[in-house]
Amino acid sequence: MSYLYIGEFPQDISDLCWLEELDLTYNNLRQLPEWIGNFSELTVLHLDCNELISLPDSIGNLSKLKKISLDNNRLHTLPESFGNLSSLKFFYISETRLKGLPESFGNLKSLRELTIQESMPKGFYFPKTMKNLQSIKSVSLSAFAKVPDFVGELKELIDLDISHNKLYVLPDFIGNLKKLKTLNLHSTWNKELPKWVGDLKNLVELDISNNDIRVYPEMVKKLPRLKRFYDCYNIYNADNEGRH
């Protein structure tokens, strides 16, 4: 179900307990009913582009939910029950008023992909429990003034997108993420690449475009698996001999 432009959650689907995917994108929903927790077979839930201010506690009953997207809403908080989504693998949220993640977020041991982007308020709160999310393979964060410390604990991380952040200086702990294959530093207000970039031997793709980074060739040549290198919207080939 999608693109209905409704203002209230339709009561007539409350009995569809077998429902596996629900798309309520582009509506005017301000709240969800508690009975949404009865959709015990639900695996995918799209709630983008609504007017949601909060989520019901019953959201935590969706034990089979694997993917949820909450972009473009008015959410300030997520319920503590969110941490009960034991099957959740993909979490997307952007353009909301969210002030932080609940402590229980660290219980999402199945989480593989975390995306939090744009228009997050200053002082956005990441609980210390985030370091427990050792299954995460991909993280995308934007509109932050620093890379949160928990990222340095994600030893299985493969893709890191921290573009569009006013970072100025990159934290050293990124250099410890030895399994990284892609690193996106587009528009991060950096002026130089840290030496530890040369230690990311599994790096396949590196984007430093739209920064004022002027010295990099020696460091880039230390990356034996690098295939794609973006600099000021030019793409250098693997041996750095040309542009595409």
C-alpha positions in Angstrom: 0.0 0.0 0.0 1.4 3.4 -0.9 0.7 6.9 -2.1 -2.8 7.1 -0.5 -2.3 10.6 0.9 -4.2 9.6 4.0 -4.2 11.4 7.3 -5.1 8.5 9.5 -3.9 4.9 9.5 -6.6 2.8 7.8 -8.5 0.7 10.3 -9.7 -1.7 7.6 -6.2 -3.3 7.3 -5.9 -4.0 11.1 -6.8 -7.7 10.5 -4.1 -8.3 7.9 -1.8 -10.0 10.3 -0.2 -11.9 7.5 1.1 -8.7 5.9 4.9 -8.8 5.1 5.5 -5.4 3.5 3.8 -2.1 4.2 4.5 1.2 2.4 2.8 4.3 3.7 5.2 6.8 2.1 3.9 10.2 1.1 0.9 10.5 3.4 -0.1 12.9 6.2 0.1 10.4 9.1 0.7 12.0 12.5 0.6 8.8 14.5 0.4 5.0 14.2 -2.1 2.9 16.0 -0.9 0.6 18.8 -2.3 -2.3 16.8 0.5 -2.0 14.3 2.4 -4.3 16.6 -0.1 -7.1 15.6 1.5 -7.4 12.2 3.7 -10.2 13.3 4.8 -11.2 9.8 5.9 -7.7 8.8 9.5 -7.6 7.4 9.5 -4.2 5.6 8.0 -0.9 6.8 8.3 2.4 4.9 7.0 5.5 6.7 8.9 8.2 4.8 7.4 11.6 4.1 4.7 11.8 6.8 4.0 14.0 9.8 4.8 11.4 12.5 5.8 12.9 15.8 6.3 9.6 17.6 6.0 5.8 17.2 3.9 3.6 19.4 5.5 1.3 22.0 4.0 -1.7 20.1 6.5 -1.1 17.3 8.8 -3.3 19.3 6.5 -6.3 18.8 7.5 -6.5 15.1 10.0 -9.3 15.7 10.4 -10.2 12.1 10.9 -6.6 10.9 14.1 -6.4 8.8 13.9 -2.9 7.3 12.4 0.4 8.4 12.7 3.8 6.8 11.6 7.0 8.6 12.8 9.8 6.4 11.1 13.2 6.4 9.0 13.1 9.5 8.7 15.1 12.7 10.0 12.5 15.1 11.8 13.8 18.3 12.4 10.4 19.9 12.1 6.7 19.3 10.5 4.4 21.9 12.7 2.2 24.1 10.8 -0.8 22.7 12.6 -0.1 19.4 15.5 -2.2 20.7 13.2 -5.2 20.7 13.4 -5.4 16.9 15.7 -8.4 17.0 15.6 -9.1 13.2 16.2 -5.5 12.1 19.0 -5.2 9.5 18.4 -1.8 7.8 17.6 1.4 9.5 17.2 4.7 7.6 16.2 8.1 8.9 16.8 11.6 7.6 15.2 15.1 7.7 13.5 14.6 11.1 13.8 16.3 14.5 15.2 13.3 16.2 17.4 14.3 19.2 19.0 10.9 19.6 18.7 7.1 19.7 17.3 5.2 22.7 19.6 3.2 24.9 18.0 0.0 23.7 19.2 0.7 20.2 22.4 -1.2 21.1 20.3 -4.4 21.3 19.8 -4.5 17.6 22.5 -7.2 17.1 21.2 -8.1 13.6 21.7 -4.5 12.2 23.8 -4.4 9.0 23.1 -0.9 7.7 22.7 2.4 9.6 21.8 5.6 7.8 21.2 8.9 9.7 21.4 12.0 7.5 20.6 15.7 7.3 18.9 18.1 9.6 19.8 16.4 12.8 19.9 18.8 15.8 23.1 19.8 17.5 24.0 17.4 20.3 22.4 14.4 18.7 22.7 11.5 21.2 24.3 8.2 20.4 24.0 5.8 23.4 27.2 4.0 24.6 25.4 0.7 23.7 26.0 1.5 20.0 29.4 -0.2 20.3 27.5 -3.5 20.7 26.4 -3.4 17.1 29.3 -5.4 15.8 27.3 -6.8 12.8 27.1 -3.4 11.1 28.7 -3.4 7.7 27.6 0.0 6.4 27.3 3.4 8.1 26.2 6.7 6.5 26.1 9.8 8.7 25.7 13.4 7.6 25.1 16.8 9.2 27.3 16.1 12.2 30.2 18.1 13.6 32.2 14.9 14.5 32.3 11.2 13.8 30.7 9.5 16.8 33.1 7.4 18.8 31.1 4.2 18.4 32.1 4.0 14.7 35.7 3.2 15.8 34.3 0.1 17.6 32.7 -1.4 14.4 35.5 -3.7 13.4 33.4 -5.4 10.6 32.6 -2.1 8.9 33.0 -2.2 5.1 31.4 1.0 3.9 31.7 4.3 5.7 30.0 7.4 4.3 30.7 10.5 6.4 30.2 13.0 3.6 28.6 16.4 4.1 29.8 16.9 7.7 31.9 19.8 8.9 34.6 17.6 10.3 37.8 19.6 9.5 39.9 16.9 11.1 39.2 13.1 10.8 39.4 11.0 13.9 42.4 8.5 14.0 40.1 5.6 14.9 38.9 5.3 11.3 42.4 4.1 10.5 41.7 1.0 12.7 38.8 -0.1 10.5 40.9 -2.4 8.5 38.0 -4.0 6.6 36.9 -0.8 5.0 36.3 -1.0 1.3 34.7 2.3 0.7 35.3 5.7 2.4 33.3 8.7 1.4 34.8 12.0 2.6 33.0 14.3 0.1 32.4 17.8 1.5 33.9 17.2 4.9 35.9 20.5 5.0 39.2 18.6 5.2 42.5 20.1 4.1 44.7 17.0 4.2 44.5 13.3 4.3 45.7 11.7 7.6 48.6 9.2 7.3 46.4 6.4 8.4 44.5 6.4 5.1 47.5 4.6 3.7 46.9 1.8 6.2 43.5 0.9 4.8 44.8 -1.8 2.5 41.4 -3.1 1.6 40.1 0.2 0.4 38.5 -0.1 -3.1 36.9 3.3 -3.3 37.9 6.7 -1.9 36.1 10.0 -2.4 37.7 13.2 -1.2 35.9 15.5 -3.7 34.7 19.0 -2.7 37.4 19.5 -0.1 40.6 21.6 -0.1 42.9 18.6 0.0 46.0 19.3 -2.1 48.5 16.6 -1.2 47.6 13.0 -1.6 49.4 11.0 -4.4 52.0 9.3 -2.3 49.3 8.1 0.2 46.9 6.9 -2.4 49.6 4.8 -4.1 49.9 2.8 -0.9 46.4 1.5 -1.4 46.9 -1.7 -3.4 43.2 -2.5 -4.0 42.0 1.0 -4.8 39.9 1.0 -8.0 38.0 4.3 -7.8 39.4 7.6 -6.5 37.2 10.7 -6.6 38.9 14.1 -6.3 37.1 17.4 -7.2 34.6 15.4 -9.3 37.4 13.7 -11.3 37.9 10.0 -11.1 41.4 8.6 -11.2 42.0 5.1 -12.3 43.6 2.4 -10.1 47.2 3.2 -11.1 46.6 7.0 -10.9 47.8 7.5 -14.4 44.7 9.2 -15.8 41.3 10.6 -15.3 37.9 9.5 -16.5 
